[in-house]
Amino acid sequence: MKILVIGSGGREHALVWKLAQSPLVTEMWCAPGNAGIAQERTKKTEKPVECANIGAEDLPGLLALAQEKRVDFTVVGPDNPLALGIVDLFQKHGLKIWGVNQKAAQFESSKVFSQKFMEKHGIPTALAGTFSDVTAAKRFCATLGGKCVVKADGLALGKGVLMCLNQTMAEKAVDEIMVGKAFGAAGANVVIQEFLEGIEVSMHALCDGKTAKIFPTSQDHKRALDGDRGLNTGGMGTYSPTPFLTDAELAETARTVLEPFMRGCVAEGIDYRGLLYPGVMLTKSGPKILEFNARFGDPETQVYLTRLENDLVELLDASASGTLAKQELKWSPLASVCVVMASGGYPGSYPKGKVITGLAAANALPHTKVFHAGTALRDGQIVTNGGRVLGVTALGTDVKAAQAAAYAAVEQIRFEGAQFRRDIAAKAF
C-alpha cells in the first residue's frame, strides 16, 4: 500500500511514524514534510519516507503527486487543506483519502457555524453571541460584564482566541480582531462566549459518518509560559491520560456530546468522516464544548499515537470507508507526555536556521521519541524552521514518570534561543 501524508508539523511526523509501522505500507510520501519525517522508514520495506516540496495548500500539486505516484491512500494532517476542499477534490478524481470533506470542515473553519450548530442540536456549550458589527459585539461583551472569550470566526493557527477579564480588555480584543484585522479575514466575524471556569481537556473521536470512537483524555497547554501565563500558542505540550475524568465520566461526556453531534450531522446532510476534536471545559455544571476542531490536535497526536496499539492504517481506512463499528481501539496502559521546544520569540516573530544538536542522544533514551515540527535540513545539519520546533515525547508507567522521561530528553537537545515550558503535565498532580 502506498501512502501520502499531507502536512509538515509535529502532528504529521507522528502520523508518518505510526503509519510507517503498519505491515500494509510499502511506500510513503509526505508533502511538504520536515527533516525528521525524512528520517523515517517503512517497517515492512525499510524504504525511506520521501518528502515532496509541495505545500499543504497547493491542492492541484498534491493531486498531481498522488496521481503520479499512484498513491492508494492519502492522510490529511492540517486544517487548511480540509477547509479548502482537498477531500472533495481527491474523491472527485477517484482517490481514497482520509479527512473531513469541505462541508464538515466548517466546524473548524467557521466558529460561527459551529456555535449555531451546537445551540441548534442541544450540545452543551457556553452562552454566546456571533457578530459582524463591532458596536453590537462590544454591547454583548458588556452583558457578560466584560468577562468573556472573543474568537475570530475563521482559521487562525490556533491563536485567534482572546481571553478577557473586564470590559476594557473585551473592547480591545474586539477592536484587535475586527478593526485591526490581527488575524486577517478570519476576524471579519467573531464569536463571543461567556468565560467558563473549570479544567480544560482535549477530547478526540474517530468518526465514519455513523459511528464515533472516543479516545482517552489528554490535556494541552496553550499558553506560552509556565503557570498558563503569556500569549496563546498552537500548544506548548500535552499529556495523556488525564486524571480529571473516570472512564464512566468520559463515556457520559461522549454520550452528551458525540451522540447529538452525529445525529445533527445526519440531520443536516453532513457526512462526517475523519477526526473530531472538541475542546471541553469541565465546569461545575458539567462538561461544555468550547469549540470543535476537524482534525487531530497538535501536540495531542504525539501522545495519542505513542499510546495507540492498533494499526493506524486500518483505523483510518475504516473511518474513510464507514466500517469503524467493527474496530476496537486499543491503548497502552502507559502514560505519555510531550514537551514542545519552540524558537525564541514564539508565538511572536522568531529567527530560523538555528542548528539543533543532541537529537540522536534524546532519541536513544528508552521509550522516547522526538517528533519534528519546524525543522529543515541545511548543509547536512538539522536547523530550526518554525515557531514550534520539536515535540519531545516519552512514555512512562504513570504521568509523573513520563514527565520525568520527557524532560530528561529535552535536556539533551540544544539550539540557540530554545524555549519550553517546565510545567507540562503538572496539573495532573
C-alpha positions as CSV (number, residue, x, y, z in Angstrom):
1,M,0.0,0.0,0.0
2,K,1.3,3.4,-1.0
3,I,0.5,6.3,1.4
4,L,0.8,10.1,1.1
5,V,0.6,12.2,4.3
6,I,-0.1,16.0,3.9
7,G,1.5,18.5,6.2
8,S,4.8,19.4,7.8
9,G,4.3,19.7,11.6
10,G,4.7,17.6,14.7
11,R,1.3,16.1,14.1
12,E,2.3,14.9,10.7
13,H,5.6,13.5,11.9
14,A,3.6,11.5,14.5
15,L,1.2,10.3,11.8
16,V,4.0,9.3,9.4
17,W,5.9,7.5,12.2
18,K,2.8,5.5,13.2
19,L,1.6,4.7,9.7
20,A,5.1,3.6,8.7
21,Q,4.9,0.8,11.3
22,S,2.0,-0.8,9.5
23,P,2.8,-4.1,7.7
24,L,0.4,-2.9,5.0
25,V,2.6,0.0,3.9
26,T,5.3,-0.4,1.3
27,E,6.0,3.2,0.2
28,M,5.3,6.6,1.8
29,W,5.5,10.3,0.8
30,C,4.9,13.4,2.9
31,A,4.2,16.8,1.4
32,P,5.9,19.0,2.3
33,G,7.3,17.1,5.4
34,N,10.2,18.2,7.5
35,A,13.8,17.0,8.4
36,G,12.5,14.4,11.0
37,I,9.9,12.9,8.7
38,A,12.6,12.4,6.0
39,Q,14.5,10.2,8.5
40,E,11.5,7.7,8.9
41,R,11.4,4.4,7.1
42,T,8.5,2.0,6.4
43,K,8.8,-1.0,8.7
44,K,7.9,-3.6,6.0
45,T,10.2,-2.5,3.2
46,E,12.8,-0.3,5.0
47,K,12.2,2.4,2.3
48,P,12.8,6.0,3.5
49,V,9.8,8.3,3.6
50,E,10.2,10.8,0.7
51,C,9.4,14.4,1.3
52,A,7.9,16.2,-1.7
53,N,8.3,20.0,-1.8
54,I,4.6,20.8,-2.3
55,G,2.8,23.0,0.1
56,A,-0.2,21.6,2.1
57,E,-2.5,24.2,0.5
58,D,-1.3,23.5,-3.1
59,L,-4.3,21.3,-3.9
60,P,-3.6,20.8,-7.7
61,G,0.1,20.0,-6.9
62,L,-0.9,17.4,-4.3
63,L,-3.4,15.8,-6.6
64,A,-0.8,15.6,-9.3
65,L,1.6,14.0,-6.9
66,A,-0.9,11.4,-5.7
67,Q,-1.8,10.5,-9.3
68,E,1.9,10.3,-10.4
69,K,2.9,8.1,-7.5
70,R,-0.3,6.0,-7.8
71,V,-1.0,6.6,-4.1
72,D,-3.5,4.2,-2.6
73,F,-4.5,6.3,0.4
74,T,-3.9,9.9,1.4
75,V,-4.0,11.1,5.0
76,V,-4.5,14.9,5.7
77,G,-3.0,16.4,8.8
78,P,-3.7,20.2,8.9
79,D,-6.9,22.2,8.9
80,N,-6.4,24.5,5.9
81,P,-6.4,21.9,3.1
82,L,-9.5,20.3,4.6
83,A,-11.2,23.7,4.7
84,L,-10.1,24.3,1.0
85,G,-11.8,21.0,0.0
86,I,-8.9,18.6,-0.6
87,V,-11.0,15.6,0.3
88,D,-13.7,16.5,-2.1
89,L,-11.1,17.1,-4.9
90,F,-9.4,13.8,-4.4
91,Q,-12.7,11.9,-4.2
92,K,-13.8,13.5,-7.4
93,H,-10.8,12.0,-9.1
94,G,-11.4,8.6,-7.6
95,L,-8.6,8.7,-5.0
96,K,-9.1,7.3,-1.5
97,I,-8.4,10.0,1.2
98,W,-8.8,10.3,5.0
99,G,-10.0,13.6,6.5
100,V,-13.3,15.5,6.6
101,N,-14.9,17.0,3.5
102,Q,-15.3,20.7,3.0
103,K,-18.8,20.8,4.4
104,A,-17.7,19.0,7.6
105,A,-14.6,21.2,7.8
106,Q,-16.8,24.2,8.6
107,F,-16.9,23.0,12.2
108,E,-13.4,24.3,12.5
109,S,-13.2,26.9,9.6
110,S,-16.2,28.8,11.0
111,K,-16.7,29.2,14.7
112,V,-20.0,31.0,13.9
113,F,-21.2,27.8,12.1
114,S,-20.0,25.6,14.9
115,Q,-21.7,27.7,17.7
116,K,-25.0,27.8,15.9
117,F,-24.9,24.0,15.3
118,M,-24.3,23.4,19.0
119,E,-27.1,25.6,20.0
120,K,-29.5,24.0,17.4
121,H,-28.7,20.4,18.3
122,G,-28.5,20.7,22.1
123,I,-24.8,20.2,22.6
124,P,-23.7,21.7,25.9
125,T,-21.7,24.9,25.3
126,A,-21.1,28.4,26.6
127,L,-23.6,31.2,26.4
128,A,-22.5,33.0,23.3
129,G,-23.3,35.5,20.5
130,T,-22.0,35.8,17.0
131,F,-21.3,39.3,15.5
132,S,-20.2,41.1,12.3
133,D,-20.8,44.5,13.8
134,V,-18.2,46.0,16.2
135,T,-20.7,48.0,18.3
136,A,-23.1,45.1,18.8
137,A,-20.1,42.8,19.7
138,K,-19.0,45.3,22.4
139,R,-22.5,45.6,23.7
140,F,-22.8,41.8,24.1
141,C,-19.4,41.8,26.0
142,A,-20.9,44.3,28.4
143,T,-23.9,42.0,29.2
144,L,-21.2,39.4,30.3
145,G,-19.5,42.1,32.5
146,G,-16.6,42.0,30.1
147,K,-15.6,38.6,31.3
148,C,-15.6,36.7,28.1
149,V,-13.7,35.0,25.3
150,V,-13.5,36.7,21.9
151,K,-12.8,34.4,19.0
152,A,-12.1,35.1,15.3
153,D,-14.6,33.2,13.2
154,G,-12.1,31.7,10.7
155,L,-8.8,29.7,10.9
156,A,-6.0,31.5,12.8
157,L,-3.4,28.8,13.5
158,G,-4.9,28.2,17.0
159,K,-4.2,31.8,18.0
160,G,-7.4,33.7,17.2
161,V,-8.8,33.4,20.8
162,L,-8.5,36.2,23.2
163,M,-9.4,35.8,26.9
164,C,-10.9,38.9,28.6
165,L,-11.5,39.6,32.3
166,N,-13.2,43.0,32.0
167,Q,-14.9,45.3,29.6
168,T,-11.8,47.3,28.7
169,M,-10.0,44.1,27.7
170,A,-13.1,42.8,25.8
171,E,-13.4,46.0,23.8
172,K,-9.7,46.0,23.0
173,A,-10.0,42.3,21.8
174,V,-13.0,43.1,19.6
175,D,-11.0,46.0,18.0
176,E,-7.9,43.9,17.6
177,I,-9.7,41.2,15.7
178,M,-12.4,43.1,13.8
179,V,-10.9,46.6,13.2
180,G,-7.1,45.9,13.4
181,K,-7.5,42.6,11.5
182,A,-4.9,40.9,13.7
183,F,-6.0,37.6,12.2
184,G,-6.8,38.9,8.7
185,A,-10.0,37.8,7.0
186,A,-10.6,35.2,9.8
187,G,-11.7,38.1,12.0
188,A,-14.5,39.5,9.8
189,N,-17.0,37.9,12.2
190,V,-16.5,37.0,15.9
191,V,-18.0,34.6,18.4
192,I,-18.1,35.9,21.9
193,Q,-18.6,33.3,24.7
194,E,-19.1,33.6,28.4
195,F,-15.9,32.9,30.3
196,L,-16.2,29.3,31.5
197,E,-14.3,28.3,34.6
198,G,-13.0,24.8,35.2
199,I,-10.5,22.3,33.8
200,E,-10.0,22.2,30.1
201,V,-9.3,18.9,28.4
202,S,-8.9,17.7,24.8
203,M,-11.3,15.0,23.5
204,H,-10.7,13.2,20.3
205,A,-13.0,10.9,18.4
206,L,-12.6,9.0,15.2
207,C,-15.7,9.2,13.1
208,D,-17.0,7.4,9.9
209,G,-20.3,9.2,9.3
210,K,-22.3,7.0,11.6
211,T,-20.0,5.8,14.4
212,A,-17.7,7.8,16.7
213,K,-15.0,6.1,18.7
214,I,-13.8,8.1,21.7
215,F,-10.1,8.4,22.6
216,P,-8.7,8.6,26.2
217,T,-8.4,12.2,27.5
218,S,-5.4,14.5,27.0
219,Q,-4.7,18.0,28.2
220,D,-3.0,20.6,26.0
221,H,-1.1,23.6,27.4
222,K,-1.9,26.6,25.1
223,R,-0.2,29.4,26.9
224,A,3.5,30.2,26.1
225,L,4.8,30.4,29.7
226,D,4.7,28.3,32.9
227,G,1.6,28.6,35.0
228,D,-0.6,29.3,32.0
229,R,0.8,32.8,31.6
230,G,1.8,34.5,28.3
231,L,0.2,34.5,24.9
232,N,-1.9,31.8,23.4
233,T,0.1,29.4,21.1
234,G,-0.6,26.4,19.0
235,G,0.2,24.3,22.0
236,M,3.3,24.0,24.2
237,G,2.9,20.4,25.3
238,T,0.4,17.8,26.4
239,Y,-0.1,14.6,28.2
240,S,-2.4,11.6,28.3
241,P,-4.3,10.2,30.1
242,T,-5.6,13.0,32.5
243,P,-6.9,12.2,36.0
244,F,-10.0,14.5,35.6
245,L,-12.5,12.1,34.1
246,T,-13.1,8.5,35.1
247,D,-13.9,6.0,32.3
248,A,-17.6,6.3,33.2
249,E,-17.4,10.1,33.1
250,L,-15.6,10.0,29.8
251,A,-18.3,7.7,28.4
252,E,-21.0,10.1,29.7
253,T,-19.3,13.1,28.2
254,A,-19.1,11.2,24.9
255,R,-22.9,10.5,25.1
256,T,-23.8,14.1,25.8
257,V,-21.5,15.5,23.1
258,L,-20.9,12.9,20.4
259,E,-24.4,11.4,20.1
260,P,-26.2,14.8,19.4
261,F,-23.2,15.8,17.2
262,M,-23.5,12.7,15.0
263,R,-27.4,13.0,14.9
264,G,-27.1,16.7,14.0
265,C,-24.7,15.9,11.2
266,V,-27.0,13.3,9.7
267,A,-30.0,15.7,10.0
268,E,-28.0,18.4,8.2
269,G,-26.6,16.2,5.5
270,I,-23.0,16.4,6.8
271,D,-21.1,13.2,6.2
272,Y,-18.6,13.5,9.0
273,R,-15.7,11.1,8.3
274,G,-12.4,11.9,9.9
275,L,-11.3,13.2,13.3
276,L,-13.5,15.3,15.6
277,Y,-11.5,17.2,18.3
278,P,-13.7,19.1,20.7
279,G,-12.1,21.3,23.3
280,V,-14.1,20.6,26.5
281,M,-14.3,22.7,29.7
282,L,-15.2,20.6,32.8
283,T,-17.4,23.1,34.7
284,K,-19.3,22.8,37.9
285,S,-22.5,22.3,35.9
286,G,-21.0,19.6,33.7
287,P,-18.8,19.4,30.5
288,K,-19.3,22.2,28.0
289,I,-17.8,22.4,24.5
290,L,-15.6,25.4,23.8
291,E,-15.1,24.7,20.1
292,F,-14.7,22.0,17.6
293,N,-11.6,21.1,15.5
294,A,-11.9,18.9,12.5
295,R,-8.5,17.1,12.6
296,F,-6.0,15.7,15.1
297,G,-4.7,18.2,17.6
298,D,-1.0,19.1,17.7
299,P,0.7,18.2,20.1
300,E,-2.1,15.8,21.2
301,T,-1.4,13.5,18.3
302,Q,2.1,12.8,19.6
303,V,0.8,11.5,22.9
304,Y,-2.1,9.6,21.4
305,L,-0.1,7.8,18.7
306,T,2.7,6.8,21.1
307,R,-0.1,5.1,23.2
308,L,-2.2,3.6,20.4
309,E,-1.7,-0.1,19.9
310,N,-3.9,-0.5,16.8
311,D,-2.6,-0.4,13.2
312,L,-3.3,3.2,12.3
313,V,-3.7,2.4,8.6
314,E,-6.6,0.0,9.4
315,L,-8.3,2.6,11.7
316,L,-8.1,5.5,9.2
317,D,-9.2,3.2,6.4
318,A,-12.3,2.1,8.5
319,S,-13.0,5.8,9.2
320,A,-12.9,6.7,5.5
321,S,-14.9,3.5,4.5
322,G,-17.7,3.7,7.0
323,T,-16.7,0.4,8.8
324,L,-15.5,1.9,12.1
325,A,-18.1,-0.1,14.1
326,K,-16.0,-3.2,13.5
327,Q,-12.9,-1.7,15.1
328,E,-11.9,-1.7,18.8
329,L,-9.4,1.0,19.8
330,K,-6.6,-0.4,21.9
331,W,-4.5,1.8,24.2
332,S,-1.3,1.2,26.1
333,P,-1.7,1.5,29.9
334,L,1.5,3.7,29.9
335,A,1.2,7.5,30.1
336,S,2.7,9.8,27.5
337,V,4.0,13.4,27.9
338,C,5.0,15.7,25.0
339,V,7.1,18.8,25.7
340,V,7.3,21.3,22.9
341,M,10.6,23.1,22.3
342,A,10.0,26.4,20.5
343,S,12.1,29.1,18.9
344,G,12.9,32.2,20.9
345,G,10.2,34.8,20.4
346,Y,7.4,32.3,19.6
347,P,4.4,32.9,19.3
348,G,5.6,36.3,18.1
349,S,8.4,36.7,15.5
350,Y,11.3,34.4,15.7
351,P,14.5,33.6,13.8
352,K,15.0,30.5,11.7
353,G,18.1,28.4,10.8
354,K,19.5,27.7,14.3
355,V,21.5,24.5,14.4
356,I,19.9,21.8,16.6
357,T,22.2,19.3,18.4
358,G,21.5,16.4,20.7
359,L,18.7,14.8,18.7
360,A,20.3,11.4,18.5
361,A,21.1,11.3,22.2
362,A,17.5,12.2,23.1
363,N,16.0,9.6,20.7
364,A,18.3,7.0,22.2
365,L,16.7,7.3,25.6
366,P,14.2,4.5,26.4
367,H,10.5,5.0,25.4
368,T,11.4,8.4,23.9
369,K,10.6,9.8,20.5
370,V,11.5,13.3,19.3
371,F,8.9,14.5,16.8
372,H,9.9,17.3,14.5
373,A,7.6,20.2,13.9
374,G,9.5,23.2,12.4
375,T,12.8,21.7,11.2
376,A,14.8,21.7,7.9
377,L,18.0,20.1,6.6
378,R,20.7,22.6,5.6
379,D,24.2,21.7,4.6
380,G,23.8,18.3,6.3
381,Q,22.6,19.8,9.6
382,I,19.1,19.9,11.1
383,V,18.1,23.5,11.8
384,T,15.1,25.3,13.2
385,N,12.5,26.3,10.6
386,G,9.4,27.3,12.5
387,G,7.9,28.5,15.8
388,R,7.3,25.2,17.4
389,V,10.4,23.2,16.6
390,L,10.2,19.8,18.3
391,G,7.7,17.7,20.3
392,V,9.8,15.7,22.8
393,T,7.6,12.8,23.8
394,A,8.2,10.0,26.3
395,L,6.2,7.1,27.8
396,G,6.2,6.1,31.5
397,T,4.4,3.9,33.9
398,D,2.4,6.9,35.1
399,V,2.2,10.6,34.1
400,K,5.0,11.5,36.7
401,A,7.4,9.0,35.2
402,A,6.5,10.1,31.6
403,Q,7.0,13.7,32.6
404,A,10.5,13.0,34.0
405,A,11.5,11.0,30.9
406,A,10.3,13.8,28.5
407,Y,12.3,16.5,30.4
408,A,15.4,14.2,30.6
409,A,15.2,14.1,26.8
410,V,14.7,17.8,26.5
411,E,17.9,18.4,28.5
412,Q,19.9,16.5,25.7
413,I,18.8,18.9,23.0
414,R,20.3,22.4,22.3
415,F,19.6,25.2,19.8
416,E,20.0,28.9,20.2
417,G,17.0,30.6,21.8
418,A,15.2,27.4,22.7
419,Q,12.3,27.9,25.0
420,F,9.9,25.4,26.6
421,R,7.5,25.2,29.5
422,R,8.8,23.4,32.6
423,D,5.3,22.5,33.9
424,I,3.8,20.3,31.2
425,A,1.5,17.7,33.0
426,A,1.9,19.4,36.4
427,K,-1.9,19.8,36.7
428,A,-2.2,16.0,36.8
429,F,-0.6,16.2,40.3
